[in-house]
Amino acid sequence: MPILLSILAIMVVFLPQNSHARKVITSGADVVMPELLSTSVIIDDDDVRPVDPNMGTVDYKKRLPLTSMKERVDRLIQGVQKGIPPEFDHYGYEIRRYMAHVGNLEVFEDEEYLKDQIRNTRKAEIIYNYWKKAIEQEVTAIEEIIDTDDSVPFSVRTAFKQNKVTVRTFLVSLKSWISSNERILLHIFDNPDIFEVYYPEIIIASPQANVEFYNLSVIRQTKLKDIRAYHPFSMMVF
């Protein structure tokens, strides 16, 4: 399924309440929250650098036609709460593919790589907008049928209500996750030559930028924890 991709034209700051690094348990591996020091931020609890997900391009296939309202309602959460093969996951897989390397430490060392990752977050946001539109159109279409067709079983109506809440909550988490990565990348871009990486410590030669990087890192890790609660996104590391 072709997806139009175009690159759009190019913070949240809060005072840290707890500077101790800690892990947040998710359904996958742990998400480590950063630790703020006077001149640096600790971004991990060991010195083993994370490995980016290996996500190559795929040839997308048309999804099979639906045969019932039950299948239509169930499809709402496929790729959201339920995993599907990449070739049928037209939106979710592409978003994960573009987001697979946004936190790679090369963003601190290579300006062109950093620019590429900023562009990737914006491509992911474009795909998100298409996905959101498709989901909302399908939710509206199902609602119209349910409101006028008394033959739709009660169990399907109940499942639809649950799935509608699930996908809308997911969309909020997805947008927040993408945006949190873009903000931290822009912070790095706007403050060149002040970051030194001694993993897991990032030394930052500006007290204000140090606190801001910490705040943005807390937000990103929080949004990562949220999105990894959805099985298809559980392998994401940034």
C-alpha positions in Angstrom: 0.0 0.0 0.0 1.7 3.2 -1.1 2.1 5.9 1.6 2.8 9.4 0.6 6.0 10.6 2.3 7.1 14.2 2.3 9.5 16.1 4.6 8.0 19.0 6.5 9.9 22.2 7.1 11.9 22.4 10.2 10.2 21.9 25.0 8.9 20.9 27.5 11.0 21.7 30.5 10.3 20.8 34.1 12.4 20.7 37.2 13.6 17.2 38.1 12.1 15.8 41.2 14.2 12.7 41.5 17.7 12.4 40.0 18.2 8.7 40.8 18.3 6.4 37.8 15.6 3.8 38.0 14.1 1.1 35.8 10.5 1.0 34.7 9.2 -2.5 34.1 7.3 -3.0 30.8 6.1 -6.1 29.0 9.4 -6.2 27.2 12.8 -5.3 28.6 13.2 -2.6 31.2 13.1 1.1 30.4 15.8 3.0 32.2 15.0 6.5 33.4 17.9 9.0 33.3 19.8 10.4 36.2 20.8 14.0 36.4 24.2 15.0 37.6 25.8 18.5 37.9 27.4 18.4 34.5 26.0 15.3 32.8 23.1 12.9 32.4 23.3 9.1 33.0 21.1 7.5 30.4 21.5 3.8 31.3 22.3 1.6 34.3 25.2 -0.2 32.7 27.8 0.4 30.0 26.2 -1.9 27.4 24.9 0.2 24.5 21.5 -0.6 23.2 21.2 -2.4 19.9 19.0 -0.8 17.3 16.1 -3.0 16.0 16.9 -4.6 12.6 14.0 -3.5 10.4 14.5 -3.6 6.7 12.1 -2.6 4.0 9.2 -5.0 3.1 6.9 -5.4 0.1 3.5 -4.6 1.4 0.5 -6.8 0.5 -3.1 -6.0 0.3 -5.0 -7.2 3.4 -7.5 -10.0 3.0 -11.1 -8.9 2.6 -13.3 -8.9 5.7 -16.2 -11.4 5.9 -18.0 -10.2 9.0 -18.6 -7.3 11.3 -16.7 -9.3 14.0 -13.6 -9.4 11.8 -14.0 -5.7 11.0 -14.1 -4.8 14.7 -11.1 -7.1 15.4 -9.0 -5.6 12.7 -9.1 -2.2 14.5 -6.6 -3.4 17.0 -4.4 -5.5 14.6 -1.0 -3.8 14.5 -1.9 -2.0 17.7 -2.6 -4.6 20.4 -2.3 -7.6 18.2 0.8 -8.3 16.0 0.5 -9.0 12.3 3.1 -9.9 9.7 5.1 -6.8 8.6 3.9 -7.1 5.0 0.3 -6.4 6.2 1.2 -3.8 8.8 1.3 -0.9 6.4 1.4 1.9 8.9 2.9 0.5 12.1 5.9 -1.3 10.6 6.8 1.8 8.5 6.7 4.0 11.7 8.8 1.5 13.6 11.3 1.3 10.7 11.7 5.1 10.6 12.0 5.2 14.4 14.5 2.3 14.8 17.6 4.5 14.9 16.5 7.8 16.3 18.3 7.3 19.6 21.5 5.9 18.2 24.5 7.6 19.8 25.7 8.6 16.4 23.3 11.5 16.6 25.9 13.1 19.0 28.8 12.6 16.6 27.6 13.0 13.1 25.5 16.0 12.1 24.2 14.5 8.9 23.1 11.4 10.7 21.4 13.6 13.3 19.6 15.4 10.5 18.5 12.1 9.0 17.0 11.0 12.2 15.1 14.3 12.6 13.7 13.7 9.1 12.8 10.2 10.1 10.7 11.3 13.0 8.9 13.7 10.7 8.3 10.9 8.2 7.0 8.8 11.0 4.6 11.6 12.0 3.3 11.8 8.4 2.5 8.1 8.4 0.9 8.5 11.9 -1.4 11.1 10.4 -2.5 8.7 7.6 -3.0 5.9 10.1 -5.0 8.1 12.4 -7.2 9.2 9.6 -7.8 5.6 8.4 -8.6 4.5 11.9 -11.1 7.3 12.5 -12.8 6.7 9.2 -13.2 3.1 10.0 -14.5 3.8 13.5 -17.1 6.2 12.1 -18.1 3.7 9.4 -18.6 0.9 12.0 -20.5 3.2 14.3 -22.9 4.1 11.5 -23.6 0.4 10.9 -24.0 -0.5 14.5 -26.4 2.4 15.1 -28.7 1.3 12.2 -28.4 -2.5 12.2 -30.1 -4.3 15.0 -28.7 -7.6 13.9 -25.1 -6.8 15.1 -24.6 -9.1 18.1 -24.1 -7.6 21.6 -20.7 -9.2 21.9 -19.5 -7.4 18.7 -20.9 -4.1 20.0 -19.1 -4.5 23.3 -15.8 -5.5 21.5 -16.2 -2.4 19.3 -16.5 -0.1 22.3 -13.4 -1.6 23.9 -11.4 -1.6 20.6 -12.3 2.0 19.9 -11.0 3.1 23.3 -7.8 1.0 22.7 -7.0 2.5 19.3 -7.7 6.1 20.4 -5.5 5.7 23.5 -2.8 4.1 21.3 -2.9 7.0 18.9 -2.2 9.5 21.7 0.7 7.4 23.0 2.1 7.0 19.4 2.1 10.7 18.7 3.6 11.6 22.0 6.4 9.0 21.5 7.3 10.3 18.1 7.2 13.9 19.2 9.4 13.2 22.3 12.1 11.8 20.1 11.9 14.7 17.7 12.2 17.2 20.5 15.4 15.6 22.0 16.9 15.4 18.5 16.2 19.1 17.9 17.8 19.9 21.3 21.0 18.1 20.2 20.9 19.9 16.9 20.4 23.3 18.4 23.3 22.8 20.8 26.2 21.6 18.7 29.6 20.7 20.2 28.5 20.6 23.8 27.9 16.8 24.1 30.5 14.2 24.9 29.6 10.6 25.2 31.2 8.3 27.7 28.4 5.7 27.7 26.2 5.6 29.8 27.2 9.2 30.7 26.5 12.2 28.5 28.6 15.1 29.5 27.1 18.4 28.6 29.0 21.7 28.6 26.1 23.9 29.6 24.2 23.7 32.9 20.9 24.9 31.2 21.3 22.5 28.3 22.2 19.7 30.8 18.9 20.1 32.7 16.9 20.5 29.5 18.4 17.3 28.0 17.6 15.5 31.3 14.0 16.7 31.2 13.6 15.7 27.5 15.2 12.3 28.2 12.7 11.7 31.1 9.8 12.5 28.7 11.2 10.3 26.0 11.7 7.3 28.3 8.2 7.8 29.7 6.7 7.8 26.2 8.8 4.9 25.2 7.4 2.9 28.2 3.9 3.8 27.1 4.3 2.8 23.5 6.0 -0.5 24.4 2.9 -1.6 26.3 1.5 -2.3 22.8 2.9 -5.6 21.6 3.9 -4.7 18.1 6.1 -1.8 19.5 7.6 -3.8 22.4 10.9 -4.2 20.6 11.6 -0.4 20.3 14.6 0.8 22.3 14.4 4.6 21.8 
